[in-house]
Amino acid sequence: MKILIVDDSKAMRMIVKRTLRQAGFGEHEVVEAEDGALALELVRAESPDIVLSDWNMPNMSGIEFLRALRAAGNEIHFGFVTSEMSGEMHAEASSAGALFLITKPFTSDSFKKVLSSVIG
């Protein structure tokens, strides 16, 4: 299985990768993008199975990225890993097609709980 991590912070991408390993998902291949625009290109080129995306990023936000995927007919498993998640944002993410939301700061247990049903 291939996981795409999308976050404008290189440090946060590294933390997400480490947390995936700690949660028992370390055997999966990981690809990275620093914004939604690059992530769109990677989805086409790499065909990941799941996307873990930040919400606020330059060039193309996470929600814009998700909407672009869905508009193109791509039903990839998609979830947000973000520090900003108001009730309104949660509703917007769900209606756009996000399967889950993991709020920063997170733990390996929170990743395991959410991702075990998606990744298996």
Biopython code that builds the backbone (N, CA, C, O; Angstrom):
import numpy as np
from Bio.PDB.StructureBuilder import StructureBuilder

atoms = [
    (1, "MET", "N", (0.843, -1.173, 0.000)),
    (1, "MET", "CA", (0.000, 0.000, 0.000)),
    (1, "MET", "C", (0.890, 1.239, 0.000)),
    (1, "MET", "O", (1.946, 1.260, 0.632)),
    (2, "LYS", "N", (0.450, 2.268, -0.715)),
    (2, "LYS", "CA", (1.209, 3.504, -0.827)),
    (2, "LYS", "C", (0.422, 4.643, -0.162)),
    (2, "LYS", "O", (-0.766, 4.831, -0.421)),
    (3, "ILE", "N", (1.118, 5.396, 0.702)),
    (3, "ILE", "CA", (0.519, 6.498, 1.455)),
    (3, "ILE", "C", (1.147, 7.807, 1.001)),
    (3, "ILE", "O", (2.371, 7.934, 0.966)),
    (4, "LEU", "N", (0.310, 8.781, 0.653)),
    (4, "LEU", "CA", (0.780, 10.115, 0.288)),
    (4, "LEU", "C", (0.556, 11.046, 1.468)),
    (4, "LEU", "O", (-0.571, 11.215, 1.934)),
    (5, "ILE", "N", (1.650, 11.654, 1.951)),
    (5, "ILE", "CA", (1.587, 12.634, 3.036)),
    (5, "ILE", "C", (1.758, 14.006, 2.412)),
    (5, "ILE", "O", (2.733, 14.263, 1.706)),
    (6, "VAL", "N", (0.792, 14.894, 2.683)),
    (6, "VAL", "CA", (0.806, 16.238, 2.102)),
    (6, "VAL", "C", (0.807, 17.259, 3.236)),
    (6, "VAL", "O", (-0.165, 17.376, 3.981)),
    (7, "ASP", "N", (1.910, 17.996, 3.357)),
    (7, "ASP", "CA", (2.033, 19.033, 4.384)),
    (7, "ASP", "C", (3.148, 19.974, 3.960)),
    (7, "ASP", "O", (4.190, 19.530, 3.477)),
    (8, "ASP", "N", (2.932, 21.270, 4.138)),
    (8, "ASP", "CA", (3.959, 22.235, 3.741)),
    (8, "ASP", "C", (5.159, 22.237, 4.684)),
    (8, "ASP", "O", (6.192, 22.824, 4.361)),
    (9, "SER", "N", (5.041, 21.599, 5.832)),
    (9, "SER", "CA", (6.142, 21.507, 6.780)),
    (9, "SER", "C", (6.867, 20.169, 6.631)),
    (9, "SER", "O", (6.285, 19.111, 6.865)),
    (10, "LYS", "N", (8.136, 20.225, 6.241)),
    (10, "LYS", "CA", (8.942, 19.007, 6.118)),
    (10, "LYS", "C", (9.029, 18.292, 7.462)),
    (10, "LYS", "O", (8.965, 17.064, 7.523)),
    (11, "ALA", "N", (9.173, 19.060, 8.535)),
    (11, "ALA", "CA", (9.241, 18.465, 9.875)),
    (11, "ALA", "C", (7.953, 17.706, 10.195)),
    (11, "ALA", "O", (8.008, 16.612, 10.757)),
    (12, "MET", "N", (6.808, 18.266, 9.848)),
    (12, "MET", "CA", (5.545, 17.588, 10.126)),
    (12, "MET", "C", (5.412, 16.324, 9.276)),
    (12, "MET", "O", (4.893, 15.316, 9.755)),
    (13, "ARG", "N", (5.869, 16.363, 8.032)),
    (13, "ARG", "CA", (5.827, 15.144, 7.210)),
    (13, "ARG", "C", (6.668, 14.047, 7.852)),
    (13, "ARG", "O", (6.277, 12.880, 7.851)),
    (14, "MET", "N", (7.821, 14.420, 8.401)),
    (14, "MET", "CA", (8.685, 13.450, 9.081)),
    (14, "MET", "C", (7.999, 12.896, 10.329)),
    (14, "MET", "O", (8.101, 11.703, 10.612)),
    (15, "ILE", "N", (7.303, 13.750, 11.074)),
    (15, "ILE", "CA", (6.584, 13.319, 12.277)),
    (15, "ILE", "C", (5.455, 12.360, 11.901)),
    (15, "ILE", "O", (5.247, 11.350, 12.574)),
    (16, "VAL", "N", (4.731, 12.672, 10.833)),
    (16, "VAL", "CA", (3.651, 11.790, 10.387)),
    (16, "VAL", "C", (4.222, 10.428, 9.985)),
    (16, "VAL", "O", (3.654, 9.395, 10.338)),
    (17, "LYS", "N", (5.343, 10.417, 9.247)),
    (17, "LYS", "CA", (5.973, 9.151, 8.857)),
    (17, "LYS", "C", (6.378, 8.347, 10.088)),
    (17, "LYS", "O", (6.132, 7.143, 10.156)),
    (18, "ARG", "N", (6.995, 9.010, 11.053)),
    (18, "ARG", "CA", (7.413, 8.321, 12.275)),
    (18, "ARG", "C", (6.196, 7.764, 13.023)),
    (18, "ARG", "O", (6.228, 6.640, 13.523)),
    (19, "THR", "N", (5.137, 8.550, 13.094)),
    (19, "THR", "CA", (3.928, 8.110, 13.789)),
    (19, "THR", "C", (3.277, 6.930, 13.072)),
    (19, "THR", "O", (2.746, 6.026, 13.717)),
    (20, "LEU", "N", (3.318, 6.937, 11.750)),
    (20, "LEU", "CA", (2.804, 5.782, 10.992)),
    (20, "LEU", "C", (3.577, 4.519, 11.364)),
    (20, "LEU", "O", (2.982, 3.462, 11.576)),
    (21, "ARG", "N", (4.907, 4.630, 11.442)),
    (21, "ARG", "CA", (5.731, 3.475, 11.835)),
    (21, "ARG", "C", (5.352, 3.011, 13.244)),
    (21, "ARG", "O", (5.164, 1.817, 13.478)),
    (22, "GLN", "N", (5.242, 3.958, 14.179)),
    (22, "GLN", "CA", (4.910, 3.622, 15.563)),
    (22, "GLN", "C", (3.527, 2.989, 15.676)),
    (22, "GLN", "O", (3.280, 2.191, 16.580)),
    (23, "ALA", "N", (2.626, 3.343, 14.763)),
    (23, "ALA", "CA", (1.266, 2.805, 14.790)),
    (23, "ALA", "C", (1.164, 1.458, 14.073)),
    (23, "ALA", "O", (0.089, 0.859, 14.020)),
    (24, "GLY", "N", (2.284, 0.984, 13.521)),
    (24, "GLY", "CA", (2.292, -0.326, 12.885)),
    (24, "GLY", "C", (2.106, -0.301, 11.379)),
    (24, "GLY", "O", (1.854, -1.339, 10.768)),
    (25, "PHE", "N", (2.227, 0.880, 10.769)),
    (25, "PHE", "CA", (2.056, 0.999, 9.330)),
    (25, "PHE", "C", (3.371, 1.291, 8.611)),
    (25, "PHE", "O", (3.368, 1.848, 7.513)),
    (26, "GLY", "N", (4.486, 0.919, 9.223)),
    (26, "GLY", "CA", (5.801, 1.232, 8.688)),
    (26, "GLY", "C", (6.185, 0.480, 7.438)),
    (26, "GLY", "O", (7.105, 0.887, 6.730)),
    (27, "GLU", "N", (5.492, -0.620, 7.150)),
    (27, "GLU", "CA", (5.848, -1.406, 5.961)),
    (27, "GLU", "C", (5.287, -0.815, 4.671)),
    (27, "GLU", "O", (5.643, -1.256, 3.578)),
    (28, "HIS", "N", (4.415, 0.179, 4.795)),
    (28, "HIS", "CA", (3.815, 0.782, 3.609)),
    (28, "HIS", "C", (4.753, 1.816, 2.989)),
    (28, "HIS", "O", (5.499, 2.492, 3.696)),
    (29, "GLU", "N", (4.707, 1.931, 1.677)),
    (29, "GLU", "CA", (5.507, 2.923, 0.960)),
    (29, "GLU", "C", (4.910, 4.302, 1.197)),
    (29, "GLU", "O", (3.690, 4.462, 1.197)),
    (30, "VAL", "N", (5.769, 5.300, 1.399)),
    (30, "VAL", "CA", (5.318, 6.670, 1.647)),
    (30, "VAL", "C", (5.898, 7.596, 0.586)),
    (30, "VAL", "O", (7.089, 7.538, 0.280)),
    (31, "VAL", "N", (5.041, 8.450, 0.028)),
    (31, "VAL", "CA", (5.473, 9.527, -0.852)),
    (31, "VAL", "C", (4.999, 10.833, -0.230)),
    (31, "VAL", "O", (4.039, 10.846, 0.541)),
    (32, "GLU", "N", (5.673, 11.930, -0.564)),
    (32, "GLU", "CA", (5.398, 13.208, 0.091)),
    (32, "GLU", "C", (5.211, 14.332, -0.913)),
    (32, "GLU", "O", (5.785, 14.329, -2.002)),
    (33, "ALA", "N", (4.379, 15.304, -0.508)),
    (33, "ALA", "CA", (4.204, 16.533, -1.279)),
    (33, "ALA", "C", (4.066, 17.682, -0.296)),
    (33, "ALA", "O", (3.573, 17.509, 0.819)),
    (34, "GLU", "N", (4.516, 18.881, -0.732)),
    (34, "GLU", "CA", (4.483, 20.036, 0.170)),
    (34, "GLU", "C", (3.263, 20.926, -0.010)),
    (34, "GLU", "O", (3.092, 21.888, 0.739)),
    (35, "ASP", "N", (2.414, 20.631, -0.981)),
    (35, "ASP", "CA", (1.152, 21.361, -1.121)),
    (35, "ASP", "C", (0.201, 20.552, -1.997)),
    (35, "ASP", "O", (0.584, 19.539, -2.581)),
    (36, "GLY", "N", (-1.036, 21.013, -2.079)),
    (36, "GLY", "CA", (-2.047, 20.284, -2.829)),
    (36, "GLY", "C", (-1.768, 20.200, -4.313)),
    (36, "GLY", "O", (-2.102, 19.199, -4.948)),
    (37, "ALA", "N", (-1.161, 21.234, -4.883)),
    (37, "ALA", "CA", (-0.873, 21.232, -6.323)),
    (37, "ALA", "C", (0.130, 20.129, -6.667)),
    (37, "ALA", "O", (-0.064, 19.388, -7.631)),
    (38, "LEU", "N", (1.195, 20.024, -5.881)),
    (38, "LEU", "CA", (2.172, 18.950, -6.104)),
    (38, "LEU", "C", (1.549, 17.592, -5.808)),
    (38, "LEU", "O", (1.846, 16.606, -6.482)),
    (39, "ALA", "N", (0.698, 17.545, -4.811)),
    (39, "ALA", "CA", (0.046, 16.288, -4.447)),
    (39, "ALA", "C", (-0.852, 15.789, -5.576)),
    (39, "ALA", "O", (-0.923, 14.585, -5.825)),
    (40, "LEU", "N", (-1.538, 16.706, -6.261)),
    (40, "LEU", "CA", (-2.364, 16.306, -7.408)),
    (40, "LEU", "C", (-1.517, 15.616, -8.465)),
    (40, "LEU", "O", (-1.918, 14.594, -9.020)),
    (41, "GLU", "N", (-0.346, 16.176, -8.741)),
    (41, "GLU", "CA", (0.571, 15.568, -9.709)),
    (41, "GLU", "C", (1.018, 14.186, -9.235)),
    (41, "GLU", "O", (1.090, 13.243, -10.023)),
    (42, "LEU", "N", (1.321, 14.076, -7.931)),
    (42, "LEU", "CA", (1.779, 12.794, -7.390)),
    (42, "LEU", "C", (0.683, 11.741, -7.418)),
    (42, "LEU", "O", (0.968, 10.564, -7.637)),
    (43, "VAL", "N", (-0.554, 12.138, -7.201)),
    (43, "VAL", "CA", (-1.649, 11.174, -7.266)),
    (43, "VAL", "C", (-1.707, 10.568, -8.661)),
    (43, "VAL", "O", (-1.891, 9.360, -8.815)),
    (44, "ARG", "N", (-1.550, 11.406, -9.667)),
    (44, "ARG", "CA", (-1.561, 10.916, -11.056)),
    (44, "ARG", "C", (-0.349, 10.030, -11.355)),
    (44, "ARG", "O", (-0.473, 8.999, -12.015)),
    (45, "ALA", "N", (0.814, 10.437, -10.868)),
    (45, "ALA", "CA", (2.055, 9.727, -11.186)),
    (45, "ALA", "C", (2.283, 8.476, -10.334)),
    (45, "ALA", "O", (2.794, 7.471, -10.828)),
    (46, "GLU", "N", (1.908, 8.538, -9.064)),
    (46, "GLU", "CA", (2.247, 7.467, -8.117)),
    (46, "GLU", "C", (1.080, 6.555, -7.750)),
    (46, "GLU", "O", (1.300, 5.456, -7.241)),
    (47, "SER", "N", (-0.147, 6.984, -7.997)),
    (47, "SER", "CA", (-1.355, 6.211, -7.648)),
    (47, "SER", "C", (-1.343, 5.700, -6.209)),
    (47, "SER", "O", (-1.428, 4.493, -5.981)),
    (48, "PRO", "N", (-1.239, 6.608, -5.237)),
    (48, "PRO", "CA", (-1.269, 6.153, -3.844)),
    (48, "PRO", "C", (-2.651, 5.587, -3.490)),
    (48, "PRO", "O", (-3.641, 5.834, -4.178)),
    (49, "ASP", "N", (-2.682, 4.831, -2.408)),
    (49, "ASP", "CA", (-3.933, 4.218, -1.941)),
    (49, "ASP", "C", (-4.666, 5.094, -0.942)),
    (49, "ASP", "O", (-5.883, 4.993, -0.787)),
    (50, "ILE", "N", (-3.913, 5.960, -0.262)),
    (50, "ILE", "CA", (-4.504, 6.812, 0.760)),
    (50, "ILE", "C", (-3.731, 8.124, 0.835)),
    (50, "ILE", "O", (-2.522, 8.154, 0.604)),
    (51, "VAL", "N", (-4.432, 9.205, 1.157)),
    (51, "VAL", "CA", (-3.827, 10.531, 1.316)),
    (51, "VAL", "C", (-4.047, 11.001, 2.745)),
    (51, "VAL", "O", (-5.157, 10.929, 3.273)),
    (52, "LEU", "N", (-2.967, 11.488, 3.370)),
    (52, "LEU", "CA", (-3.025, 12.158, 4.668)),
    (52, "LEU", "C", (-2.596, 13.591, 4.411)),
    (52, "LEU", "O", (-1.424, 13.847, 4.134)),
    (53, "SER", "N", (-3.531, 14.528, 4.499)),
    (53, "SER", "CA", (-3.239, 15.900, 4.082)),
    (53, "SER", "C", (-3.483, 16.920, 5.189)),
    (53, "SER", "O", (-4.425, 16.805, 5.974)),
    (54, "ASP", "N", (-2.617, 17.908, 5.227)),
    (54, "ASP", "CA", (-2.840, 19.084, 6.054)),
    (54, "ASP", "C", (-3.952, 19.893, 5.395)),
    (54, "ASP", "O", (-4.285, 19.663, 4.232)),
    (55, "TRP", "N", (-4.520, 20.830, 6.128)),
    (55, "TRP", "CA", (-5.584, 21.678, 5.583)),
    (55, "TRP", "C", (-4.989, 22.950, 4.977)),
    (55, "TRP", "O", (-5.217, 23.254, 3.806)),
    (56, "ASN", "N", (-4.223, 23.690, 5.787)),
    (56, "ASN", "CA", (-3.684, 24.982, 5.355)),
    (56, "ASN", "C", (-2.295, 24.816, 4.754)),
    (56, "ASN", "O", (-1.336, 24.462, 5.441)),
    (57, "MET", "N", (-2.211, 25.084, 3.440)),
    (57, "MET", "CA", (-0.936, 25.004, 2.729)),
    (57, "MET", "C", (-0.936, 26.059, 1.627)),
    (57, "MET", "O", (-2.000, 26.466, 1.160)),
    (58, "PRO", "N", (0.247, 26.506, 1.207)),
    (58, "PRO", "CA", (0.318, 27.464, 0.097)),
    (58, "PRO", "C", (-0.037, 26.789, -1.231)),
    (58, "PRO", "O", (-0.092, 25.562, -1.312)),
    (59, "ASN", "N", (-0.272, 27.575, -2.241)),
    (59, "ASN", "CA", (-0.565, 27.127, -3.612)),
    (59, "ASN", "C", (-1.923, 26.449, -3.759)),
    (59, "ASN", "O", (-2.744, 26.891, -4.562)),
    (60, "MET", "N", (-2.173, 25.392, -3.005)),
    (60, "MET", "CA", (-3.467, 24.721, -3.018)),
    (60, "MET", "C", (-3.677, 24.082, -1.644)),
    (60, "MET", "O", (-2.889, 23.237, -1.218)),
    (61, "SER", "N", (-4.733, 24.486, -0.965)),
    (61, "SER", "CA", (-5.009, 23.957, 0.372)),
    (61, "SER", "C", (-5.450, 22.503, 0.293)),
    (61, "SER", "O", (-5.720, 21.978, -0.787)),
    (62, "GLY", "N", (-5.517, 21.873, 1.439)),
    (62, "GLY", "CA", (-5.961, 20.487, 1.493)),
    (62, "GLY", "C", (-7.385, 20.304, 1.003)),
    (62, "GLY", "O", (-7.675, 19.346, 0.287)),
    (63, "ILE", "N", (-8.281, 21.215, 1.382)),
    (63, "ILE", "CA", (-9.676, 21.082, 0.954)),
    (63, "ILE", "C", (-9.795, 21.326, -0.554)),
    (63, "ILE", "O", (-10.600, 20.677, -1.221)),
    (64, "GLU", "N", (-9.008, 22.246, -1.090)),
    (64, "GLU", "CA", (-9.003, 22.462, -2.548)),
    (64, "GLU", "C", (-8.472, 21.225, -3.270)),
    (64, "GLU", "O", (-8.984, 20.844, -4.322)),
    (65, "PHE", "N", (-7.458, 20.613, -2.705)),
    (65, "PHE", "CA", (-6.882, 19.388, -3.253)),
    (65, "PHE", "C", (-7.927, 18.274, -3.269)),
    (65, "PHE", "O", (-8.110, 17.599, -4.282)),
    (66, "LEU", "N", (-8.609, 18.090, -2.145)),
    (66, "LEU", "CA", (-9.649, 17.060, -2.061)),
    (66, "LEU", "C", (-10.758, 17.312, -3.086)),
    (66, "LEU", "O", (-11.196, 16.388, -3.771)),
    (67, "ARG", "N", (-11.202, 18.548, -3.187)),
    (67, "ARG", "CA", (-12.265, 18.874, -4.153)),
    (67, "ARG", "C", (-11.813, 18.622, -5.593)),
    (67, "ARG", "O", (-12.595, 18.154, -6.420)),
    (68, "ALA", "N", (-10.546, 18.936, -5.888)),
    (68, "ALA", "CA", (-10.019, 18.695, -7.245)),
    (68, "ALA", "C", (-9.988, 17.199, -7.546)),
    (68, "ALA", "O", (-10.317, 16.782, -8.656)),
    (69, "LEU", "N", (-9.594, 16.391, -6.562)),
    (69, "LEU", "CA", (-9.588, 14.935, -6.753)),
    (69, "LEU", "C", (-10.994, 14.424, -7.046)),
    (69, "LEU", "O", (-11.210, 13.670, -7.994)),
    (70, "ARG", "N", (-11.943, 14.846, -6.218)),
    (70, "ARG", "CA", (-13.318, 14.362, -6.382)),
    (70, "ARG", "C", (-13.929, 14.866, -7.692)),
    (70, "ARG", "O", (-14.677, 14.138, -8.344)),
    (71, "ALA", "N", (-13.619, 16.098, -8.080)),
    (71, "ALA", "CA", (-14.129, 16.641, -9.344)),
    (71, "ALA", "C", (-13.610, 15.846, -10.537)),
    (71, "ALA", "O", (-14.281, 15.747, -11.565)),
    (72, "ALA", "N", (-12.405, 15.277, -10.396)),
    (72, "ALA", "CA", (-11.815, 14.470, -11.464)),
    (72, "ALA", "C", (-12.291, 13.017, -11.402)),
    (72, "ALA", "O", (-11.874, 12.185, -12.209)),
    (73, "GLY", "N", (-13.173, 12.717, -10.434)),
    (73, "GLY", "CA", (-13.700, 11.362, -10.307)),
    (73, "GLY", "C", (-12.812, 10.422, -9.511)),
    (73, "GLY", "O", (-13.043, 9.213, -9.508)),
    (74, "ASN", "N", (-11.801, 10.952, -8.837)),
    (74, "ASN", "CA", (-10.884, 10.126, -8.061)),
    (74, "ASN", "C", (-11.467, 9.905, -6.658)),
    (74, "ASN", "O", (-11.715, 10.863, -5.925)),
    (75, "GLU", "N", (-11.681, 8.651, -6.297)),
    (75, "GLU", "CA", (-12.282, 8.303, -5.003)),
    (75, "GLU", "C", (-11.254, 7.765, -4.010)),
    (75, "GLU", "O", (-11.601, 6.977, -3.130)),
    (76, "ILE", "N", (-9.999, 8.180, -4.140)),
    (76, "ILE", "CA", (-8.937, 7.746, -3.235)),
    (76, "ILE", "C", (-9.340, 7.997, -1.774)),
    (76, "ILE", "O", (-10.029, 8.971, -1.469)),
    (77, "HIS", "N", (-8.901, 7.105, -0.879)),
    (77, "HIS", "CA", (-9.130, 7.308, 0.554)),
    (77, "HIS", "C", (-8.387, 8.575, 0.964)),
    (77, "HIS", "O", (-7.200, 8.724, 0.675)),
    (78, "PHE", "N", (-9.077, 9.475, 1.631)),
    (78, "PHE", "CA", (-8.515, 10.796, 1.938)),
    (78, "PHE", "C", (-8.879, 11.188, 3.356)),
    (78, "PHE", "O", (-10.031, 11.069, 3.773)),
    (79, "GLY", "N", (-7.878, 11.659, 4.094)),
    (79, "GLY", "CA", (-8.127, 12.165, 5.437)),
    (79, "GLY", "C", (-7.240, 13.351, 5.733)),
    (79, "GLY", "O", (-6.187, 13.536, 5.124)),
    (80, "PHE", "N", (-7.690, 14.148, 6.683)),
    (80, "PHE", "CA", (-6.931, 15.323, 7.091)),
    (80, "PHE", "C", (-6.180, 15.049, 8.380)),
    (80, "PHE", "O", (-6.696, 14.406, 9.295)),
    (81, "VAL", "N", (-4.942, 15.551, 8.437)),
    (81, "VAL", "CA", (-4.125, 15.572, 9.643)),
    (81, "VAL", "C", (-3.792, 17.039, 9.837)),
    (81, "VAL", "O", (-2.901, 17.572, 9.176)),
    (82, "THR", "N", (-4.506, 17.690, 10.740)),
    (82, "THR", "CA", (-4.408, 19.142, 10.824)),
    (82, "THR", "C", (-4.610, 19.647, 12.245)),
    (82, "THR", "O", (-5.230, 18.977, 13.071)),
    (83, "SER", "N", (-4.088, 20.820, 12.517)),
    (83, "SER", "CA", (-4.264, 21.417, 13.842)),
    (83, "SER", "C", (-5.519, 22.276, 13.904)),
    (83, "SER", "O", (-6.016, 22.572, 14.991)),
    (84, "GLU", "N", (-6.022, 22.669, 12.774)),
    (84, "GLU", "CA", (-7.197, 23.537, 12.733)),
    (84, "GLU", "C", (-8.394, 22.753, 12.228)),
    (84, "GLU", "O", (-8.458, 22.382, 11.056)),
    (85, "MET", "N", (-9.339, 22.504, 13.119)),
    (85, "MET", "CA", (-10.505, 21.758, 12.684)),
    (85, "MET", "C", (-11.730, 22.197, 13.478)),
    (85, "MET", "O", (-12.104, 21.559, 14.463)),
    (86, "SER", "N", (-12.336, 23.269, 13.050)),
    (86, "SER", "CA", (-13.575, 23.742, 13.655)),
    (86, "SER", "C", (-14.710, 22.825, 13.214)),
    (86, "SER", "O", (-14.537, 21.994, 12.322)),
    (87, "GLY", "N", (-15.863, 22.981, 13.839)),
    (87, "GLY", "CA", (-17.032, 22.207, 13.441)),
    (87, "GLY", "C", (-17.394, 22.456, 11.989)),
    (87, "GLY", "O", (-17.784, 21.537, 11.269)),
    (88, "GLU", "N", (-17.263, 23.708, 11.563)),
    (88, "GLU", "CA", (-17.563, 24.061, 10.171)),
    (88, "GLU", "C", (-16.588, 23.376, 9.206)),
    (88, "GLU", "O", (-16.993, 22.866, 8.161)),
    (89, "MET", "N", (-15.302, 23.371, 9.566)),
    (89, "MET", "CA", (-14.299, 22.723, 8.720)),
    (89, "MET", "C", (-14.544, 21.211, 8.665)),
    (89, "MET", "O", (-14.386, 20.585, 7.618)),
    (90, "HIS", "N", (-14.926, 20.645, 9.792)),
    (90, "HIS", "CA", (-15.215, 19.214, 9.860)),
    (90, "HIS", "C", (-16.357, 18.869, 8.914)),
    (90, "HIS", "O", (-16.281, 17.889, 8.173)),
    (91, "ALA", "N", (-17.406, 19.667, 8.937)),
    (91, "ALA", "CA", (-18.553, 19.442, 8.047)),
    (91, "ALA", "C", (-18.149, 19.610, 6.585)),
    (91, "ALA", "O", (-18.567, 18.836, 5.724)),
    (92, "GLU", "N", (-17.335, 20.624, 6.314)),
    (92, "GLU", "CA", (-16.871, 20.879, 4.949)),
    (92, "GLU", "C", (-16.024, 19.707, 4.443)),
    (92, "GLU", "O", (-16.171, 19.270, 3.302)),
    (93, "ALA", "N", (-15.142, 19.209, 5.301)),
    (93, "ALA", "CA", (-14.286, 18.084, 4.924)),
    (93, "ALA", "C", (-15.125, 16.837, 4.637)),
    (93, "ALA", "O", (-14.899, 16.147, 3.643)),
    (94, "SER", "N", (-16.078, 16.559, 5.500)),
    (94, "SER", "CA", (-16.928, 15.379, 5.312)),
    (94, "SER", "C", (-17.753, 15.482, 4.043)),
    (94, "SER", "O", (-17.860, 14.513, 3.291)),
    (95, "SER", "N", (-18.338, 16.649, 3.798)),
    (95, "SER", "CA", (-19.173, 16.794, 2.602)),
    (95, "SER", "C", (-18.338, 16.745, 1.322)),
    (95, "SER", "O", (-18.854, 16.388, 0.263)),
    (96, "ALA", "N", (-17.048, 17.101, 1.410)),
    (96, "ALA", "CA", (-16.169, 17.042, 0.240)),
    (96, "ALA", "C", (-15.657, 15.623, -0.014)),
    (96, "ALA", "O", (-15.119, 15.335, -1.084)),
    (97, "GLY", "N", (-15.826, 14.736, 0.976)),
    (97, "GLY", "CA", (-15.425, 13.352, 0.767)),
    (97, "GLY", "C", (-14.290, 12.844, 1.632)),
    (97, "GLY", "O", (-13.764, 11.762, 1.370)),
    (98, "ALA", "N", (-13.888, 13.596, 2.668)),
    (98, "ALA", "CA", (-12.843, 13.114, 3.575)),
    (98, "ALA", "C", (-13.412, 11.974, 4.425)),
    (98, "ALA", "O", (-14.541, 12.058, 4.909)),
    (99, "LEU", "N", (-12.634, 10.926, 4.600)),
    (99, "LEU", "CA", (-13.076, 9.774, 5.391)),
    (99, "LEU", "C", (-12.811, 9.939, 6.874)),
    (99, "LEU", "O", (-13.519, 9.372, 7.706)),
    (100, "PHE", "N", (-11.782, 10.721, 7.206)),
    (100, "PHE", "CA", (-11.416, 10.863, 8.617)),
    (100, "PHE", "C", (-10.654, 12.160, 8.835)),
    (100, "PHE", "O", (-10.191, 12.807, 7.896)),
    (101, "LEU", "N", (-10.539, 12.516, 10.118)),
    (101, "LEU", "CA", (-9.800, 13.703, 10.540)),
    (101, "LEU", "C", (-8.969, 13.322, 11.753)),
    (101, "LEU", "O", (-9.487, 12.766, 12.722)),
    (102, "ILE", "N", (-7.690, 13.621, 11.695)),
    (102, "ILE", "CA", (-6.800, 13.410, 12.833)),
    (102, "ILE", "C", (-6.297, 14.793, 13.220)),
    (102, "ILE", "O", (-5.728, 15.514, 12.401)),
    (103, "THR", "N", (-6.516, 15.151, 14.481)),
    (103, "THR", "CA", (-6.157, 16.486, 14.932)),
    (103, "THR", "C", (-4.777, 16.486, 15.583)),
    (103, "THR", "O", (-4.461, 15.619, 16.397)),
    (104, "LYS", "N", (-3.960, 17.476, 15.210)),
    (104, "LYS", "CA", (-2.652, 17.677, 15.839)),
    (104, "LYS", "C", (-2.879, 18.362, 17.185)),
    (104, "LYS", "O", (-3.758, 19.219, 17.278)),
    (105, "PRO", "N", (-2.138, 18.027, 18.213)),
    (105, "PRO", "CA", (-1.125, 16.976, 18.251)),
    (105, "PRO", "C", (-1.799, 15.602, 18.288)),
    (105, "PRO", "O", (-2.872, 15.445, 18.870)),
    (106, "PHE", "N", (-1.168, 14.624, 17.667)),
    (106, "PHE", "CA", (-1.734, 13.283, 17.574)),
    (106, "PHE", "C", (-0.778, 12.281, 18.197)),
    (106, "PHE", "O", (0.371, 12.601, 18.499)),
    (107, "THR", "N", (-1.269, 11.069, 18.383)),
    (107, "THR", "CA", (-0.459, 9.980, 18.925)),
    (107, "THR", "C", (-0.496, 8.811, 17.949)),
    (107, "THR", "O", (-1.306, 8.786, 17.022)),
    (108, "SER", "N", (0.382, 7.854, 18.166)),
    (108, "SER", "CA", (0.355, 6.659, 17.334)),
    (108, "SER", "C", (-0.965, 5.912, 17.534)),
    (108, "SER", "O", (-1.468, 5.284, 16.603)),
    (109, "ASP", "N", (-1.525, 5.977, 18.742)),
    (109, "ASP", "CA", (-2.813, 5.325, 18.997)),
    (109, "ASP", "C", (-3.931, 5.966, 18.185)),
    (109, "ASP", "O", (-4.816, 5.269, 17.688)),
    (110, "SER", "N", (-3.896, 7.298, 18.048)),
    (110, "SER", "CA", (-4.941, 7.949, 17.247)),
    (110, "SER", "C", (-4.818, 7.555, 15.782)),
    (110, "SER", "O", (-5.829, 7.381, 15.101)),
    (111, "PHE", "N", (-3.589, 7.413, 15.288)),
    (111, "PHE", "CA", (-3.383, 6.958, 13.910)),
    (111, "PHE", "C", (-3.880, 5.520, 13.755)),
    (111, "PHE", "O", (-4.578, 5.196, 12.794)),
    (112, "LYS", "N", (-3.509, 4.658, 14.715)),
    (112, "LYS", "CA", (-3.893, 3.251, 14.643)),
    (112, "LYS", "C", (-5.416, 3.110, 14.641)),
    (112, "LYS", "O", (-5.975, 2.344, 13.856)),
    (113, "LYS", "N", (-6.070, 3.844, 15.514)),
    (113, "LYS", "CA", (-7.530, 3.769, 15.636)),
    (113, "LYS", "C", (-8.217, 4.178, 14.331)),
    (113, "LYS", "O", (-9.134, 3.497, 13.871)),
    (114, "VAL", "N", (-7.780, 5.275, 13.742)),
    (114, "VAL", "CA", (-8.416, 5.792, 12.545)),
    (114, "VAL", "C", (-8.017, 5.009, 11.297)),
    (114, "VAL", "O", (-8.866, 4.691, 10.464)),
    (115, "LEU", "N", (-6.747, 4.702, 11.169)),
    (115, "LEU", "CA", (-6.261, 4.112, 9.922)),
    (115, "LEU", "C", (-6.453, 2.597, 9.815)),
    (115, "LEU", "O", (-6.460, 2.061, 8.707)),
    (116, "SER", "N", (-6.607, 1.906, 10.928)),
    (116, "SER", "CA", (-6.729, 0.443, 10.845)),
    (116, "SER", "C", (-7.960, 0.027, 10.042)),
    (116, "SER", "O", (-7.941, -1.012, 9.382)),
    (117, "SER", "N", (-9.023, 0.817, 10.089)),
    (117, "SER", "CA", (-10.211, 0.462, 9.315)),
    (117, "SER", "C", (-10.045, 0.828, 7.835)),
    (117, "SER", "O", (-10.706, 0.248, 6.974)),
    (118, "VAL", "N", (-9.161, 1.789, 7.542)),
    (118, "VAL", "CA", (-8.951, 2.232, 6.163)),
    (118, "VAL", "C", (-7.841, 1.421, 5.491)),
    (118, "VAL", "O", (-7.996, 0.963, 4.359)),
    (119, "ILE", "N", (-6.725, 1.248, 6.196)),
    (119, "ILE", "CA", (-5.571, 0.551, 5.634)),
    (119, "ILE", "C", (-5.679, -0.954, 5.853)),
    (119, "ILE", "O", (-5.357, -1.746, 4.967)),
    (120, "GLY", "N", (-6.130, -1.333, 7.033)),
    (120, "GLY", "CA", (-6.317, -2.750, 7.328)),
    (120, "GLY", "C", (-5.070, -3.488, 7.690)),
    (120, "GLY", "O", (-5.120, -4.689, 7.957)),
]
sb = StructureBuilder()
sb.init_structure("model")
sb.init_model(0)
sb.init_chain("A")
sb.init_seg("    ")
for serial, (resi, resn, name, xyz) in enumerate(atoms, 1):
    if name == "N":
        sb.init_residue(resn, " ", resi, " ")
    sb.init_atom(name, np.array(xyz, "f"), 0.0, 1.0, " ", f" {name:<3s}", serial, name[0])
structure = sb.get_structure()
